[in-house]
């Protein structure tokens, strides 16, 4: 027996290195004698009689200190055998099967449970063989606890999900439906099986892959796990020892599933060759499993089926049957030798086809099962552990980070999202802990834990590394929240904790407490607050039971995460303790690495895509589009960050100088500098453009008289040409009009002749028609209606009568014969038809036939009258018709001629009308041309008069145009230079941002080296990112000309000068006036310190200032508001200069007008002498008044300029507070400065860390209005060197500071020594030299103010 208190003691004090003793062994020795010393009072106590034997357990191998033979002989050693696969199956299969049976769509639960255990054991064996622990990798320690943890983590998948719970994404479901050919329930069952296999593959990667150090090892581990999954669950590919040809054959053995027939064939083949009763395949996909079976007894029953399928699909495989048989025999023998420990299993079909395990182009590392990474999930919609997509998880994490006040761009780093999802997975189960490893600093472990604890709604405690009392208090508080309040608690253990604390934490994680954690009063308080309703006992509950319940609650709700570095595992921690931590954190041993280039590029792209574009509608400059250059800018940012990380690691690897927070600071600084540079370029370009416009107006005003004369001369030439043109057109139009009138007269005469001819023909034709009508009407009058009655009365008429009636029928287009003729004669109104017979329409054939009929001798009038008088009268009518037709044929030429004459007459009349209309148009055109000619004559005379007046008033001018061309050309060149700056804006802003963000801790030579390297990277050259002193030395010796790249990554200004980009000449002149150091390295440090980006950055500047250089560069502060105020006087001075030039132009115009008046007065003195004298008097008065007004304006302008100059010279510079960290009133002073918006320089800041107000201000992300105004900036200063910052300030504090080294270097020391020597040896030379420099600075400023419109602008040269 062994009590819990003794166990606590043994686990807490395993080794005392100072006294060279082992408390555990000493306690065991005492217990064997039946006594033991009390831990608190050290009194010798006797063990209870029930304790009559002791059991100890250890692992094979040597411990920290070997057992002595005197103690070892007191034990009976019992060596336990290694765990077998059969034991693992019997231990885990029942629980897994019971868990799987709770899923409604999972079938073959026992087979799947056995497969999960087998896969876990095989994966553990593969990991032990491939990744062995070593001094460099002590965490590569895999035990059977890993198998248990893997199988236990599978049960995170909720069993209450419905049929759609296994369908992770619609596109995956469609892909699986097309590949498998399944529908309905079978598809859902297959999806459930697939999700289980994918879940195992995901949890296996979390258990085995996450702890590996390199991406190559993790990728290899994922491939091993995928092979294990394919072998166990899918009947996967063949053994690795087969040759290449045989491997290709193995890949071709399983054909694609394309039809239901093939599915049925697979099912029949599998069922016919099974030797045991198997469960029915839930989705009909049964293949020839057992290709890689571990049981040798299964080979004879499997191979015949394989041969049948192979023979039916490939003739090539038939030829190599003997070769395969030898391979099969070898595989069977090897299986017997390796896996005799596994029991006999049944031949079963594969649980899943290999093609269904992963989607196309999907890697095992892409799998993710996780809860949703959102804040504030409630019980109504629980956060379930399901398969997710990385895109949705990253979006959720970005939203959660923004809600917590962190940068949302952290989530777009894929590794950060992975780490957070893994931490959330650990917090999803009780008694889970994590070991967070990292080879470098600043990998985002604390941020990931903060996000994960907030997502899981767990209370986060940071274990302090200060005093032991603070550590105990923190552990008590964490245990109270976990045990009494039943809240999930996250305890973040820093890497700086001592060994005793680590032993305490191990005991706390395993047992819920450790010795001396609580006093008796604390234990009584815990007993009082333990909720008794949670215990199945009454009020007589013993204290030990209540405490035991409390300890169990602590173990369940407390999650510890140990931050560990590589050097701790290698040197500081004992091996047994480290292995204990590895065993404790089996659930999650995660290795954190710095952000790689792909992650940096992705974060930068998301940050830049979400940036707001500037509203630029400037016509002067064309600004580049940031959205079109995002990829180039992001890549350059990633390369710069990686280069700075390598250099910082070489400079001081123990400090977190380059972290993800630093990269985010670079992004914000770049956006700020880009905006500032854009606005400055826009303002200066607008000023230059306005100045050029004013110069053009001046030139136009002075060139107005000449332009007027030239314009009038051109107008006079135009008017003369117009007059000539109009006269020619008028004469030509009159000539054409006369010709047209003659044509009209000729046409009228022709029409008269045609009219006469028409009238003559009409009279002849009318007479002929009248004659024909009379000849027809005479015979018609002889016919009577009674004649028709008489003719109809014939029953058998004579032949002559029939001939007449037949001729009549032919005229009326009836059939001949007496019957038809009788019907025709009986027609009503037949007489009217004869009267109105259309004789004009008779055809020639009808006339000829009628003529032949009437020429017959029996058709004469006498013969017919002898037979029948009515018939003779009807024959007379027929002869009249014949005569009319013949006469009509004779009158056709006359009618045709008449019609031709009428048509000609109409045509000629129309032509006459056209000629008359044209003549009318010509007449109107002549009138219009006459009007235009008169107007042109009037305009010509007016132009001549105006030109004479302008020539009389023309005067001689000074060549002001040539004088103004020089500044115009210079300003145009500056405008072109600004256009070049616009093209290189992104590269310049990025390099300046990188300098402000990263160059602070480096010495001057390294700063210049890094700048040159970044510049080369932006220009497209291939450079090593890390420091290479040998290559730098070779570059300095070689003087080869470097050709620029055709396609730079980002264009930069050439030559590149960070001093001209972050400053301007006027600021440099002011520094010279203030006698600041002139060394280039000192000026660069001053620019980095005085940058306005510190007011908006997420990190306060920390100055390493042993020589108090900060006061030199911070006095005065170069704020943006102050710079704008400094530009105002020069701008007004430029305006006053232009207005004075305009006044001079006006005066010259007045004088020229006076000269013109005097000339006119000399010419017309006799005529208008009095009027001119009065006008001259009025002009003189106006001139005097104008001169007085101009003098007053000049005086006012000069006074205004002098007042502005005096204001700028005497205006109080922006002051800042200088505080000391040792001041007892530091807290109050800091709050006052923050509330008033004044910058503060805090010297010896390491002495003020006790101040709570300072600690609050150091958390810059939490500062807000109104306690902290926008103008507040905290400059921290210390005299400590860089290597001493970790001990003085701490790791966490340094991550939020921008370190800037202001230490003196050789260049600055040489300058100071020269100054001291001159002051001591020749003070007069020093004074004269200073006077000369000041005068030169004044002259340069005057020239710049006179030449540049609006004055210089800082940041663009």
Number of C-alpha atoms within 10 A of each C-alpha: 10 12 8 12 14 17 15 21 19 20 20 23 16 18 19 11 8 6 7 9 14 17 17 17 15 13 16 18 15 15 19 14 10 16 16 20 15 12 13 8 7 9 10 12 11 14 16 9 7 7 12 11 10 11 8 9 7 7 7 7 6 9 12 12 10 9 13 8 8 7 12 11 10 10 10 8 10 7 8 6 6 7 9 12 18 14 13 18 19 12 13 18 23 14 14 21 17 13 15 21 16 13 17 14 19 20 21 17 20 17 19 22 22 21 19 25 25 23 25 28 22 19 23 23 14 15 20 15 9 14 16 13 13 11 11 11 16 16 23 23 19 20 14 14 14 21 25 18 18 27 22 16 21 19 15 18 18 13 14 11 13 11 15 11 17 21 19 15 13 9 11 16 16 12 14 22 18 13 14 24 16 20 13 9 13 18 20 23 21 29 28 22 25 23 21 19 24 21 22 21 26 24 23 28 22 22 22 28 26 22 24 21 19 13 12 10 16 18 16 13 23 21 15 16 27 23 20 23 28 22 23 28 26 23 25 25 18 17 15 8 9 12 9 10 8 18 15 13 15 17 12 14 17 17 10 11 17 12 11 13 10 14 20 14 15 19 20 14 19 22 21 9 15 16 12 11 10 14 13 13 20 19 23 19 24 24 24 23 23 24 20 20 19 22 20 20 14 20 19 12 14 19 16 12 17 17 16 12 17 19 15 10 15 13 10 11 20 16 11 11 14 11 12 15 12 11 15 18 14 11 17 20 13 13 17 15 10 10 14 13 12 16 12 13 14 15 23 23 26 23 27 24 22 17 16 18 23 17 13 10 6 10 13 18 15 11 19 23 21 25 23 23 27 21 20 12 14 8 7 6 7 10 17 16 18 20 22 16 15 18 12 12 24 24 18 18 28 22 19 23 24 14 13 14 10 17 16 21 22 26 24 24 21 20 19 23 24 18 21 25 26 25 26 24 22 21 26 19 17 15 21 24 27 24 24 24 24 21 15 17 21 24 23 21 22 17 18 22 21 21 24 28 22 20 23 24 17 21 17 18 17 15 18 19 15 10 8 11 10 13 17 18 15 17 21 16 14 25 26 19 19 27 27 18 14 16 20 24 27 26 24 21 22 18 14 14 16 12 15 14 16 18 22 22 22 22 21 23 24 18 18 24 27 22 18 11 14 15 10 9 9 12 16 13 11 19 20 12 15 17 13 14 8 9 13 7 11 9 7 6 12 11 14 11 13 21 19 14 19 25 21 20 24 30 23 22 26 29 27 24 23 22 18 18 18 16 12 13 20 16 10 12 15 16 16 12 18 18 17 14 21 21 19 21 23 27 29 24 28 25 21 25 20 20 23 15 17 14 18 26 24 19 25 27 22 16 20 22 13 11 13 9 12 13 6 12 10 12 11 15 20 15 20 13 12 18 14 9 15 19 17 19 23 23 22 27 26 23 21 27 27 21 21 24 21 16 22 22 19 12 18 14 16 15 22 24 26 25 20 19 20 23 23 21 23 26 21 20 25 26 20 18 23 22 16 15 24 20 14 16 24 22 15 21 24 19 18 21 18 13 21 19 13 16 18 16 13 19 17 13 15 20 15 12 18 15 13 16 19 14 13 19 16 12 17 20 14 13 20 16 12 17 20 13 12 19 15 12 16 20 13 12 18 15 11 14 20 14 12 19 16 12 15 19 14 12 17 15 10 15 18 12 11 16 15 12 15 19 13 11 16 18 11 14 16 12 11 15 16 10 13 17 13 12 15 21 13 13 18 20 11 13 19 13 11 10 18 18 14 13 20 18 11 12 10 9 14 11 11 20 24 17 21 21 24 20 24 22 21 15 18 13 9 15 14 16 14 20 12 15 23 19 12 18 19 13 11 9 11 14 16 9 12 15 15 9 14 10 17 11 8 14 10 12 9 15 18 12 13 20 17 10 16 20 11 11 12 15 20 16 17 13 14 22 15 11 16 19 17 22 26 24 21 26 25 23 23 22 18 21 24 21 17 22 21 15 15 17 12 10 15 12 11 15 16 11 15 20 15 13 19 18 12 16 20 15 13 17 16 12 15 20 14 13 19 17 13 15 20 15 13 19 17 12 17 19 14 13 19 16 13 17 20 14 13 20 16 13 17 20 15 13 19 17 12 17 20 13 12 17 15 12 17 15 14 8 12 9 10 13 15 9 11 15 14 11 16 17 12 13 20 15 12 16 21 15 13 22 18 17 25 21 19 18 25 27 25 29 26 27 23 23 27 24 23 25 30 27 26 24 22 20 17 23 10 15 19 16 14 24 21 13 21 27 23 19 21 26 20 18 16 10 12 11 19 17 20 10 10 8 11 12 10 10 11 9 9 9 8 8 6 6 6 11 11 8 10 15 20 23 19 24 16 9 6 14 14 18 19 14 19 22 21 16 20 20 15 18 18 13 16 16 14 12 11 16 20 15 17 13 21 21 18 22 23 19 19 23 25 20 18 18 20 20 17 16 22 21 23 22 24 25 29 25 22 17 11 16 19 22 13 14 22 18 14 15 18 19 15 13 8 13 13 12 10 18 17 15 22 23 17 18 22 18 15 17 12 15 15 15 12 16 14 12 16 14 16 15 16 13 13 17 15 15 14 14 15 15 13 14 18 10 10 12 15 9 10 11 12 11 11 17 13 10 12 16 11 11 15 12 12 12 15 11 12 13 14 12 12 16 12 12 13 16 12 12 18 14 12 16 17 13 13 18 17 11 12 16 11 9 10 9 13 14 13 18 14 12 19 19 22 17 12 11 12 18 17 13 16 22 16 13 21 24 17 16 18 20 23 20 22 24 23 20 22 19 15 20 16 13 18 12 16 20 14 11 18 19 14 16 14 10 14 10 9 11 14 19 16 17 15 18 24 24 22 27 27 20 17 15 12 17 13 11 18 15 8 12 14 13 20 14 14 18 20 22 22 27 24 25 22 26 19 16 13 11 15 17 13 12 13 14 11 11 13 14 12 14 14 10 10 11 14 12 12 17 13 11 12 15 12 12 15 16 12 13 19 14 12 15 18 12 11 17 20 16 14 21 24 24 23 21 22 23 19 22 17
